[in-house]
Amino acid sequence: MSRLEAKKPSVCKSEPLTNETVRATLSVLKGVLTSCYGPSGRLKQLHNGLGGYVCTTSQSSALLRNLSVTHPILKILTTSVQNHVSCFSDCGLFTAILCCNLIENVQKIDLTPTTVIKLNKHLLSLCTNYLKSEACGCRIPVDFSSSQILLCLVRSILTSKPACMLTRKEIDHISTLILRAFLLTIPENTDDSIILGKSIIVPLKGQRVTDSTVLPGVLIEMSEVQLKRMLPIKKASALKVALFCVSLSGDFADTGEGTVVVSYGMSLENAALDQLLNLGRQLISDHVDLVLCQKVIHPSLKQFLSTHHIIAIDRVGVALMEPLSKVTGSISPSSYGIVKELCSAKFGSKHFFHLIPDEATICSLLLSNRNDTAWDELKLTCQAALHILHLTIKEPWALLGGGCTETHLAAFIRYKARNEPESILTDDGCTQAELQLIAEAFCSALESLAGSLEHDGGEIVTDMKYGHLWSVQGDCPSVVNWPDLLSRCGCGLYSSQEELSWSFLRSTCHPFVPQTCLPHETVSPTSNLIVDCLTAKLSGLQVAVETANLILDLSYVIEDKN
Amino acid sequence: MACRAVNKRRHVGLQQLSSFAETGRTFLGPVKSSKFVTSEDCLESVLISSTVRLLESLDLSSTVGQLLKEAVQAQNNTYKTGSSTLLFLVGAWSSAAEECLHLGVPVSIIASVMSEGVGSCIEEVASLQVPVHSVFGHGDNTKTISGLETPRVGSCPFLQVPAGAGGIKEEHDFKDAASQSLTMYSPSRRPVKLPEFFNLPAKVKAGTEASQALRSSLHTDTCSRKSALILSRHFNQADDSLWISKPDGFLEQHSTATPETYRCRDLVELAVGLSHGDLSTMELVEAAARLQYQKACVRQGHCTVPFVFDVSRVFACCLPGVPETFSCVCSGYVTVVSTASITLIKELENQPVQVVLIEGDLTESYHHLGFNKSANIKTVLDSTELPRDSSEERWASRVLQVLTQFNVNLILVQGSVSESLTEKCVHSKRLVVGSVGSGVMQAFAEAAGAVPVTYITQVSAACVGSGVSVTAWRTPLEVRGGNDGMPVLVTVEGINLVTAVLTSSVTAQIHAKEDRFWTCAYRLHHALKEEKVLLGGGAVEFLCLSHLRILAEQSLRRGGHTCSGWLHNASSWLASSLPAYRPAVLERLAEGWRRYLSALMCNAATCSAELGAHTFIEHHVHNAAGSGSPSAYILNEYSKLNSGIFNAYIPGKLEQVPRVYDSVTPKIEAWRRALDLVLLVLKTDSEIITGLGHTQINSQELEGLLFL
């Protein structure tokens, strides 16, 4: 019996942003994200409240994946940040916090959303044009002929994820590994187009971080007993490989709706096994040395192959299939592949078969960390770092990190808005006064984002020459000897002994043109810069402003209550 | 989704950690008090005597509890030892971190100074490492803890071990060891000329091994030692590193007691040192290691590579209800079979039998992993003739046919075995043993030349192993006669498998006994693998305590310029204000070590009260700091056997108290894990409960929750 129920009417709410609860939840979300930001960010324990796995993290990708927000406005925000993170792997918190800041700041200003959105767009294009231009004072070129900036880039990513629980030494070790893994994915001889390879992260949980390592080729995990049975591998020359992605377990394909009728005494299993053994004979006559199967190989077939000195490895798993076909050059099922060498390897308590290709862009990064939650965080971080390095190849620039880009950008916008407003305002009816208001909101959103790096009650000051960020103790006296109190700016490029003058953020100082640094001269080989990926940050900036615009533009939320 | 702050004024997470850790306090050290964990629901109780078992049976549903459980399990899975240390330090350091918070130290500074402090301790304790070299090769091989001779172990599998822990019979050995340890290079306080200095240790050290030890200590030394530290006392071959400049521009020479003169060359000494008071268990482990060593020697002719005690080739067979005196170690595989097979075993006893190894289950319905049985298959009868037997019977007769064909009398099965088949096999004089571990299977595969198969139908002549002997495992007094099965010994010539038969007349203790066995086995395994051990019995912890006190004092005196190298963000204001907070944090960290030591002493009953332990420790810390070099002080005190600080475990026999050792990496990793957990919780400011709506939380839990 079916029952008909009257449909509930849809609920329509106007001006969602003016709602007090929406504002409150938005500020809770902002609080959660802000407290995670940066190297000294606080961690969050994510769990389901029912005794499930506890994830300790401060990373936007892990955080947003597990947050289940209810309000549509929050959903817009989290979804667009997640989209950004899935494409660029970095600057997720930057995007989310900037977006929240922009919304919050604009709400205090009494302007129509249309004007705000228009001006925000102008300011965004001002920023992106500046960051992309040669004149940009907060970016440095990435030199691929030396490892220094690349290492800085990787190290900055690792340091900004405190839940990885790495010491300095461990950060250095992992950064080197990541860089090496990245270099192994670059083909040696290229034609016009480079196709980058892949680094496979192999878990090695429970070991010391410094036990992590990187190897060319593919590692297939197996039990010690299995491994011992296959060793020693006699063949010295290259091995011919057959790669299967179908199951060779000898079971029958799903019959679907229908039923198979078998007469008594017939054995389908034996029939299937006979077919498998035929396949085995074919492999033997083709002189295959190594059979790899994604799924299970029937034990009888395995036995048959091993009596003919063919190594059969099954249950390789779907994740390894693509790298395996790249390494061996085998396209299942049409052709056989080749692998240069096969050997065994032992790391910690785990045993592996190590497939060494002739030349291929696949490498395995064996990653270890002491506990599960820190391992998960480290894995995400390493993936992000490898991704960032790939992005950097396309756009070989890095932005100064540690909050310096944000304060520098804010100083630049302030100056432009005050001194050259006509270059920002084209001809769409916004007044200069409106521009001043929005520019101030925009700049203070950027600056308070930079200030979010501070979690222990410190304060942020900026210098009046480069517009970089400097951190200072919270309750310091107003008249101080700044050069002694400060050491280096956030990104580590400048030292306080360079005859600079400083001012607190949000204090009324007159705008100045932030000067362009000359990185080639200033970056000494020993300096430890904090740098961010330009591509990721640029996209983060765009996503943040556009999402804020979208949210500000919302006038109705219509909810289907059925 | 809800979000709760855990870090407002009082840090709930740290408080939880220290209260959880308090439960494991009595498991620290060699004298452990067992606990009963009772369940209120079903009135069941479990006897617990290890940290791992304790945490297994506690209901730690909070996030912090779960992280703690995870950390202890990870430590246990990787090293099988060090869990109690981990648990205690988690407690001690989480209270240390909490005190620092009360003092107003910023979280980032607490985290960086604590990890700096523990890192520095880890570097420091390298000076208390004792090299372990060729413990098997030295002297006569016949010494064992219990004084039994090895040939007896080899020929007779029923090694009898006297009960109790009073097994040290070879007194002269220990005197040797002690006198050896006393030939320490005497401390030289005044600066001597460099060449002379180099000559001296060469006299003390013997040949190449010493230089190897030297290299290993050099390695730890070169890692990241700052020249500002004045505590280094390792020998270095680089000229300038011998002279460490003090801040006042004085060159001080550090050449006091060297750990290289301490060397562990004797398996008995090593085993006793690693037993941590549990001599009876260690005897078994030691005998197992010796058996394995002998087999390795036979296999390889002479052992050129350093022998590693392979724990995967050790099997423990628990026999509850048998008096403790029957615990022993034998070569081969001991397991319990049903009493129905008694006569069968008697018949098999005097002949070599053929064996088949089955990797899966031995049942009719078994299919290998990954085989999906299709549901939509219908079998129809073509003729009117009904099959006479059920499919199960037909399968069983097929199995028996195969076994008869290849003349197999023993079937070792990794999975379960069909009961009716077992019965049928007994009738046809074949023994089936189920639930055999993979290590055991592999050992038989190697020694008997069998190839493990998944299905019995795969068996061919090449798969069958031969030369296996099956005998009843009889205790000399025939104490066993119950209905719950009888133990048999299955072995084959040259098998690389040792079974430790663990017996206990108290059934409740058998699991604890097994746990202890594995703990000892892994301790010995790590020591032999790493070829070094730490001086145990609180020596390393004492060194850490003194070292941190000195560090704290130095940074208090020097103030301004200390390294901020451990702070990730060196440009932050935290880096410049770190020196101000550093002494306080280091002091709290050191307090954690002090609590560890005093818990150790209280548990071991060397001090009846916390206060006594406190005074005692402080006295020695003062002396150590006064001596200028804490590690030299410790080495000195250590050799004065009756001084009582580091070797208070075996009361009554002061003149032959052996040294206590500890495995290196497991211990140090336990420290790091403990610190990681504390810092992880310290840095956490809120917990986020996913997937919860307003309605799903009852009102009393609502407090402090924010909803998204």
Interface residues (C-beta under 8 A of the other chain):
Chain A: T25 V28 L29 V32 S35 G38 P39 S40 R42 L43 K44 Q45 L46 H47 N48 G49 G51 V54 T56 L63 N66 L67 S68 V69 T70 H71 L74 T159 P162 A163 M165 T167 R168 K169 I171 K205 G206 Q207 R208 S223 E224 V225 K228 R229 S247 S249 G250 D251 F252 D254 T255 G256 G258 T259 V260 V261 V262 S263 Y264 G265 M266 L268 K295 V296 H298 P299 S300 Q303 T307 D314 R315 G348 S349 R370 N371 D372 T373 A374 G402 E454 H455 D456 G457 G458 W470 S471 V472 Q473 L485 L486 S487 R488 C489 G490 C491 G492 N528 I530
Chain B: M1 C3 V6 N7 S61 T63 V64 Q66 L67 E70 A71 A74 N77 T78 P106 V107 S108 I109 S115 G119 C223 S224 S312 E359 H367 H368 L369 G370 F371 N372 K373 S374 N376 I377 K378 T379 V380 L381 D382 S383 P387 S438 G439 M441 Q442 A445 V451 V453 T454 Y455 T457 Q458 A462 G565 W566 H568 N569 A570 S571 S572 W573 L574 A575 S576 S577 E669 R672 R673 D676 L677 L679 L680 K683 T684 D685 S686 E687 I688 I689 T690 G691 L692 G693 L706 F707 L708
